Amino acid sequence: MGAPAQTTRRERHRGERGLPLRPTLVTVVALLIVLGAGGVGLSAYVSSTQVVDGLFRDLATRIGAATTQRTLRYLEPAVPYAAMTAELADHGALAIDDEDALLAHFHAAVASNPSFTWASFARADGTYVAVQRAEEGRLRGTIRSQDADAFGALSGEGPTRWRELDATSTGFVVRDEHRGTYDARTRGWYQEAASREGGRWVRPFLFFTRRQPGFMYVMPLRDDAQLRGVFAVEYEISYLSEFLATLRVGENGRVYLLTHDGLVVAHPDGQVTEGEGDALAIARAASHPDVALREAFAAMEASGGAARWLADGGHFRFGEHLAMAHPFPGEHGMDLAVLVIAPEADFFGEVRRQGAIAVVIALVALILAVLAGVVFSNRISGALRVIADEMERIGRFELSDRPVSGDGSLVREVNDMTAVADRMKNGLRSFGKYVPRALVQELIGSGEEAVLGGRSRELTILFSDVAGFTSISEKLSPSELVEQLGEYLDALSSCVEREHGTVDKYIGDAIMAFWGAPRELSDHALRACRSALAMQQAARALDAKWQAEGKPPMKTRIGVNTGECVVGNIGSHERMNYTVMGDSVNLASRLEGLNGAYGTWIMLGETTADAVKSEMLVRPLDWVAVKGKARAILVHELLGTRASSSEAQRDGVERYREALDLYRARRFEEAAAAFERAREAFGGDDEPSAAMAQRCRAYVAEPPPSDWNGASVRHSK
């Protein structure tokens, strides 16, 4: 009870803050006159050199941090990928001697990581297998093996056999095959990886084939102390130059990315190489054609060394420029730094203009004093407009957690109105937790009071329940049970709401929901099935999380049925519930419980299965006469969507269907064998097939009566 009282006191306090409207207007006008008279002195202070210098430092620091984070986000996928790949190879899940397997693995990596240019593995025997992103965006493979046969030796074409491959939908096909000279073991990145333990970023270098500068992350693969090879991920760095070109530091400032020893990794104009042909190399700041960059590097060299500046960071001046070096965090193992350079005039030019501005400010202050009353009145009307807009959203039952006016207004009357609006929103949000949101929105939209009554409509109803909940509740304290059950119900209810379903009620651990009311949905059966699949997926994710935390899992059984129901406001005139009633509702509840007899998790009624079979993979299970129903119905199991189903699942469904026909025809020996074949088609662990096969064998020993119609009669719920 303390929290609501505290909220009320806080809202009352907010309502008492501020000043009456008319005195506030007069006071503001007087203050504006005073501020206008003192504007000349204030302008001179604000425009001081210290403030402007601090502005540059802050801006440069933020740009340096943003560039660092953007670069790290661009490069960071390489680290977990290389570690995962090495782990797979170390445990035998990825065969490093199987070139096709390596190509497939690298293809998946490059395809799913747009920043990757190359993914490769260089074996200790000199074989190099890689997948690269070609300039036109296509993925291509390459295999370079050391194969100095007689032909290669005599022809002088080199000891390396090159195979260039194109990726297709079915794998890689050889596009070209020739000989050349390439041995990854002689490359600097391989030797650096071989000389150290664990993954690391190597010094930027030129790609062997494209002659473009890039980054590389390497991870050695060892068997005890024996090197088996090196995994590598490579990036072209043109993206970083493009990003730097978008940054603005004043009007003419620029941002660069350098290594600690002065290599230009990224440049806003893309000038990251120097020389031509065999002499092509990554550009160096000391000799770069960019004058500002070259002079900044020389200034750092002259005042303690550029390497120290780029490693430790700091701001400095040179000539008529301001500069700041921002190093990358050391834990990432990248010897990089962001260098921000801007002309002093971009920032301190403002100081020179302040003298003239001061005179203008004195004149403008007088005009502002005259206009202040009008402006302030507009501010008040603007605040009232905010409140009016919020009230309109409340009328649509759009209740955000954000207060109407978070900081309040200087005007007491405005605060009073915002406090009232916030209390209204809090009350309506609480109300919305007890009643389906769609129903509340419909009632508010109609402008009418809710009355008792219902009407018949075809709906789809869903019941879910936790298998063995009693034993679970015995293992947990009441507080633990409430917390875990709340997390479970929240996750599964979200699945219902995403498909525009209505959560009718919670019955302990069970959920009752329906589709087609109050919002009419032509595809209510399909939405209910999609929701059921999503609920199972959410429940499995929670089970995995809980098991890791040492908590008991909550296995979920679901029953779904479609049929005519009475839907509406049921209850008394003082208290009512928007719910559904009828045989179709009862059948949905029976189907949920029937899962336990067949070892299934989602069971559908016959009408539901017919409505969704074009998009969902459903299996006819059995003819069942549930308790309270004289007529048997054909119940179905929902296996998943057709789009995501496997060939084995579809084959299993057909085999089960054939077995069910034999069973209905009283050919029990053949049916038992057919159900066993269906069980094998489902992978050998299919409880419905096993249960039906056992029933057939029982009927072989003791046949059913002559008037048996194939139905299984259930006498319990």
N, C-alpha and C positions, 0 to 999 in steps of 0.2 A: 504493500500500500504506500510505501515511502516514495517510490519512483513517480507515480502520478502527481502526488502532492508537490514534489520537487519541481516537476515539469510546470505545474500551475504557477508556482512561485516565480520560476524563471520567466514564464510568459508574462506574468503581471509586472515583473520588474522591467522587462523590455517595453511593455506598454507605457510605463511611467517615465521612461527615458525621454530626453529631448525637450524641446521648448514649444510654447504655443506658436501658432502660425504667424500672427501679425508681428509680435516682438522679434521673432526670428528674422523676418524680412528686413525690418529696420536695422537690426544689428548687423546683418550681412552687408547691407549697403554701406554702413559706417565703416565696417572693417575693410571693404574694398577701397574706400577713399584712403584710409591709412596705408594699406598695402601699395596703392598706386604712388603715394608720396614717397614711400621708402623703396620704390622699385629700382631707382638708380643705384643706391648702395648695394642692394641685394644682387642686382645683375652683375656688378663688379666682383662680388664675392664668389658667386656661382661660377663665373667664367675664369676663376684663378687657374694658374698653371697646375697646381696640385690636383685639383678636381679633374681637369682634362687628362692629366697623366694617369690618374687612377682609372678614368674611363677607358683609356687604351689598354691598360693592364687587364682590366676585367674582361673587356671584349676579346683581347688576344687569348686570355686564359680559357674563356668559354669556347672560342673557335678551336683552340688546340685540343681541348677535351673532346669536343664534338668530332673533330677529325680523327682523334685517337680511337674513340668508340666506334665510329663508322668503319675505320680500317680493321679494328679487331673483330667487329661483327662480320665483315666481309671475309676475313681469313679464318675465323675460329672454327668453322665446320671441319677443317682439315684435321684438327687435333683429335677429337673423338673418333672420326672416321679411321684415321691411321691406327689408333690404339685398338679399335674394334677389329679391324682387318688383321692386324698382327695377332690378336688373341684368337681369331678364327683359325688362322694358319697354324698357330702354336698348338691348338687342340685338334688339329686335323680336319676341322670343318671346311677349310678352304685348302685344296691341294695345290701347292705351289708348283708342282711338276705338271699340272694339268693346265695347258695354255688356254683351252676353251673355258674352263671354269674361271680362270683369272680374268679373261676378257669379259665374261658375263658379269662377274662381280664389279669390275671397273666400269662397265657400261651402266650398271644400275647406279653406281656412285655418281658418275658425271651427269647422268640424266636427271637425278634427283637433287643435285647441288649446282644451280646455275653459275655459281662463282668458280667452280672447278674448271680448269683448262685441260689438265692432264691428271690421270690417276694411273700409277704404274708400279711394277715390281721388277727389280733387277736381281736375278739369281747370282749366286756365287760362281756359277760356271760361265757367266757372261751373257746369258740369255736375258733379254729385256722385253717385257710384255706390257703394253700400255693401251689406254683408250684416251683419245683427245677430242676436244671440241674444235672442229674445223672453223675457219673464218666465216663460212656461210652458215654456221650453226649446226651442221650435221655432225654426228659422232662417228669417228673412225678409229680403227684399231691398228696396232703395229706390233710385229714380232721381229726382234733382231737377235739372231743366234750366231754364235761363233762357230762357223762351219767351213774351215779352210780345206776344202776338198781339192782335188787335182785341177778341176776346171777353174775354180776361183784363183788358185795360186798361179796357174799358167797365164790366165787372161789379164792378171794385174788389176782386177776389179775390186780387190779387197777381200779380207777374210770373213766379213760379216754378211750373213744372208738376211736380207730385208724382205719382209712380207707386209704389204700395206693392205688393209681390209676395210670393207664398208659394212656398217651395221644395217641389218635388215630385221624384219619382224620375226624371222626364225633363227637369227644368229648372225654371225659374221661370215662374209664371203671375201675371197682374195680378189683385190682389185689390181694389184701390181706386185711383181716379185723381181728383185734385182739384188745386186751386191754392192757393198760399200764398206766404209771404215767407221765403225762405231762400237766402242766397248764401254758400257756404263761404268765398269769398274775403274776406269781411268778418269772419270769425271770427278770434279771436286766434291760435289754433293754426296756421291757414294762413299768416297774416302772419309769425308767428315762424319757421315753416319756410322761407318765401320769403326771409327776410332773412339766412339763414345757409346755410353749406355743410354737407352731411352730415346724418345722422339725429340726433335729440335728443329727450329727454323735455321736454314742456312743462309749465307750471305746472298743477296740478290745477284742474279747472273743473267746472261743472254741465253734464250732457248736455242738449242743446237740446230733445230730445223727452221724455225720462224725468224730467228735473229731478232727477237723482241725481248726486252727485259721482263723479268718476272720473279715471283717469290716461290719458294719450295719448302714444304715441311716433309721431313724424312723420319722414318721409323725402322731401325734395324730389326731383323728377325734372327734370333740365335737359338741354337740347340746346345744348351749349357754354354760353353765359351766359344763354340764354333759358329761363325757367321754363315747363315743360310741365304741371306739376301737382304735387300732394302726396299721397303714400300715408300712411295713418294706421292705427294699431291702438289701440283703446280698451278700457279695463278698468273695470268697476265695482269699487268698493273695499269693498263690504260684506263680502267674504271676509276682508279684513284685520282688520276689527273683530271678526268672529266668532273669528278666531285669537287676538287679544289677550284676549278674554274667557276663554280657556282657560288663560292664564298665571297662575302664582301666585308672588307675592313676599311671603313671610311669610304672615300670615293676612288682612291687609286691603290689601296693596299692589296697585298697578294699573300698567298699561303703556299708553302712548299713542304714536302716530305723528304727528309734526308736520313741516310745512315750516319752513325756516329763518326765514321771516317770520311764523310763528305760526298757519298754517292747520291745523285738526285733520283730518288725513287718515284716521285710524282711531282709534276710541274703544271701549273694552270694552263700553259700553252702546249702541253704534251712534249716538251723538249727534254726527253730523258735519255737520249743517246748522243754519242759524238763519234766522229770518224766515219769511214765508209769501208765497204768490202770486208776483208779479213781484219781490218783495224777497227771495225765497229765495236763500241764498248758503251757501258752505261756512263752517262755524263757525270762529270765531277763539278761540284759547286765552285771549286777554286778557279776553274777555267771556263765556266759557263757563259754563254753570250748574254744572259740576263744580267744587266749591270748591277741592279740592286742586290740580287742574290750573290753575285761574285764579291761585291764590296762588303756585304754583311759577313760572309764567310771569312774574308780577309780581316775584318775587325775582330771577329772572335779569335782567330789565330793569333792576332797581335796582343790580345788581352787574356792570356792564360791558356790558349789553345782551343780550337773549334771542337775537338773531341770532348773536352771537359764541359764546354757550354752545352753541347747537344746531349750529353749524358746527364748533366745535373739540372739544366734548365736555368732560366733567368731572363731579365729584360735588359736592354742596353740601347744606346744611341750610336749612330755613325752617320757622319755627314749631316744631311737634313732629313734623316729617317729615324723612326722608332722601330724597334725589333724586340721580339720575344721568342725564346726557344722553349718548347714544351716536350719533354721526353716521354716515351711510352713507359708504362709501369714495368718494373724489372721482372715481375713474376711471369710475364708472358714470353720472356726469352727472345725479344725482338729488339735489336740495337737500332731503334728508329726514334726520330724526333720530328715534331712539327715546328717549322720556322715561320713566324708571322712578321711581315715587313709592311710598313705604311709610311708615306711622307708625313713629316711633322705638320705641314700646312693643312692636311686633311682634318687635324684635330685642333691645333693651336691657331689656325686662321680665324677661328671663332672669337678668340680673345681680342684680336685686332678690330673686330667689328663691334665690340661691345660699347665702345664710346659713343658711336652713332646711335646704337639701339637704345642707350640710356635716355637720350633726349626724347626719342619716340615713346618710350614707356611712360614718361611723365605726362605726355599729352593723352595717351590712350587711357591712363588710369582715370582721368576725369570723365571720359566718355563711358568707361566701364561702370563707374559709380551710378551714372544715370540709367544705364541699361540693367543694372544688377537686379532691381526689383522684378523686371520682366523675366530675366533669365531664371531667377530663383523660383518664380511662380511656375515656370515651365518644368523645372526640376520636380516640383511637388506634383504637378499633373502627370509627369512621367512615372513617378512612384505609384500614383493611383492607377495609372494604366497597367502597370505590372500586376497590381492586385486584381484588377478587373480581368486581365488575361488569365491569371491563376484561378480565379473563381470560375471562369468559363471551362478551364481544364478539369476542375473539380466536378463541374456539371456533367462532363463526359466520363467521370470516374477515372481520370488519369492522375493518379496520386503518387507523385515522386517523393523521395525522401528529402529533397532539398527544401529548406524553409523558403517561404515566400520572399522574405528579405533577410538574408543571412546576417548582415551587419546592422540592420535597423536603420531608421531614418532620424534626422535631427528633429523632425516634427512629431509631436506626441500623438496627434490624431492618426497619422499614417501608421505609427507603431501599434496603436490600438487595433486598427483594421488588420494588420499583418498577423498580430497575435491571435485574433479571432479566426482568421483563415487557416492558420497553422493548427489550431485546436480542432477545427472542422476536419482538416485532412487527417490528423491523427485518429480521430474517431472513425472516419470512414475507412481508413486503412485497417483498423482493428475489425470493423464490421466485415470487410472484404475477406478476412481470414476465416470467417465462419460460413460464408456463402459463396458459391461459384461466381467468379468475376464476371463471366459472360452474362449470367442471370442479373447481376446488379446493374450492369451497363444497359441491359434491355429494359429493366424497370425504370431506371433514370431517364432513358431515352423516351419511354412512353409517357412519362409524367403522371402515371396512375399508381394507386396503391395496390400492393399485392393482395389477391383474394384467393380463397380456396377454390379448387377446381382442377380438372385435368382433361386431357384429350388423348385419343388413340393415335399412335404414330409408329411407323417402323423405325426402330433404333437398333444399335449394336451395343451390347452390354458386355463389360469385362469385369471379372473377379480375379484377384490375385491373392495368394496366401503363402506364408512361409512354411515349408515342410519341417515338421518336428519343432515347432516354435516352443512348445511346452518344455522340452528338454533344454532348449537354448535359454529360456527364461530362468531355469533353475541354476544355470551356471553363472549368471550375472547378478550383480546387486541391482536394486531398483533404479538407482541413478544411472548406472552403466547401461541397463536395458533401455531406459527412456532415451538416453543419448544416442545409442546405436540404432534404435528403431526410428528415431527422428531423422537421422541421416539417411536411412534406408527409404523411408516414406517420402522424404524430400526429393531424392534422386528419381524414384519411380513416378512420383506425381508430375515431375517436370516432363517426363516422356509423354504422359497423357496430354498435358497442356500444349506441348509443341505440335500435337496433331489435332488441336482444337477440340479436345475431349473435355467432358465435365466430370470432375471428381465429386461423386455423390457423397461418400462418407468413408471414414476409416473405422474398421471394426477390429480393434486390437491391432494385429499385424496385417490384417487384410485390407485391400483397397477395392472399392466398388466405383466403377466409372462407366460413363455411357457417351455415345456419339449420336448426333442428330438432333439434339435439343440442348439448350434453347435455340442454338444456331442450327439451321437446317443445312445438312451436308448430304449431297448426292452420293458421295463415296465413303459413307460412314463406316462400312464394313472394312474397307481397305485401310482407312486411317486407324481403326482399332487394331488391325493386324500389325501395321507398321509400329504402332505404339507398343504392342506386346513384344515384338522383337527387340525394340529399343530398351524396354524394361528388363528383359533378360540380359542384354548386353551391359546395362548399368549395374544390375545385380551381380553379374560376374566380376565386374571391375571392383565393386565394393568388397566382394568376397576375397579377392586377391589382396586388397589393401588390408582388410581385417585379419586375414591369416598371417600376414607379415607382422601385424601388431599383436598377435596372440589372441585375437578375438574369434568367437565362433562365426562361421559363415551362415548366411541366410539364403538357402536355396528356395527359389520362387517357382510356384506352380500357378498357371494362368488358364482360365476358361473364358472363351469368347463365344457369344451367340447373338444371332440377328433375328428379330421378329417383332410382331406387333406388341406394343406396351401402352400402358396408361402413364402419361408423363404430366406432371403439374405440381401444384402446391397442395400437399397432403398434410393434414393435422387439424389443429383447432383454430378458432378465429384469433386467439392471442398468440399462438406460436405454431408455425408451419415449417415444412421442409419441402424443398423442390427436389422431387425424386421420381423414380420409375417403379411400376408395379406390373405384375403379370407372369404368365407361365414362361415367357421368354427369359425373364429375369431369373426365375428359379432354375431354369435349365442351364443358364450360364454359370450359376453357382455350383450346380451338380457337375458340370464339365470340369470345373477347377478341381474338385475333389476326386474326379475319376482319373486324373493324371496318375495318381499313385498306383492304380491297378495295372497300368500299362507301362509304367516307367517313362512317361512322357512329361514335358514341361509346359507345352502350350497346346490345348485341345480346343477345336472349333466345332460348332454346331454345323449341321448340314447346310442350312441357308447361308451361313457365313462363308463356308468353303466354296459353295457355288458362286458366290459373288466375287471372290478374290482369286479364283484358281488361274485366271489368265496372267496374273502378275505375281502370285505367290506359289511356292512349291508346297502342296499339301498332300498328305498321305491318308487315304481312307483306312481307318483302324479296325472298326468293328461295328456291328449292329447292336445297339444297346437300348434297353428299356430301363431308363433311370427310375428311381423311386418316385412314385406319384404320377408316372406316365405309362399308359397302357400300350401306346404305339412305340415301336422301336425306331430309332433314328440311326443313321450312319454317321458316326463321329469321326473326325479327322484330326490329324496332327499337323501343326504348322511347323515346317522345317526351315523356312527362310524365303527370301525373294527368289524368283526364277533367275533373275539376272546374276545373282551371286551364287547360285547353286552349282554343284559339281556334277560331272557326268555320272560319277558313282552314285550320288544321291538320286538322280533322276532314274537311273537303272534300278536302284533299290526300290523306289516307289512302284515302278512297273512290275517288278517281280512280286512285291507284296500284294499288289492289286490282283495279279494272276492267282496267287495263293488264296486270296480271300474268295475269289470266284469258285475255286475248287472246294473250299471249306463250305460255302453256301450250298454247293451241289452235293454235299454229304460224301465227297470223295476224300475221306480224312487222311488216309495213308499218303496219297499224292499231295494233299494240302500240307501235311507235316513236312514232307521233303521240300516242297516249294517255299514254305516259310523259312526253312533252314537256308535255302539258296538266297532268299531275300536278306536274311541275317548276315550272310557272308558278303553280299553286295554292299551292305552298310558298314563293312569293316569288321564283322565278327562280333561286335558288341552292341547289339540292337535288342533292347528289352521287349518291345512289342512283338517282334518276330519270334523271339524265344518263348514268350508267353503263349502266343497263338499256336506255335508248334507243339508245346506241351499240352494244350487243350485238345488239339487234334489227336494226339496219341492217347489221351484219356478217352476220347470218343471212339477210337478204334477198339479199345478194350471194353467200353460200355457205351454203345451208341445211344444217341438221344432218342426221345419218343418220335413216333411217325409224324406227329403234327408239328415237329420242330421247324421253325422258320429261319433259323440262323441267328436269332437274336440272343444276346446275353442279358439276363435280367439282373438288375442291381437292386438289392433290398435296403441298402444303406445310403446315406448321403455322401 
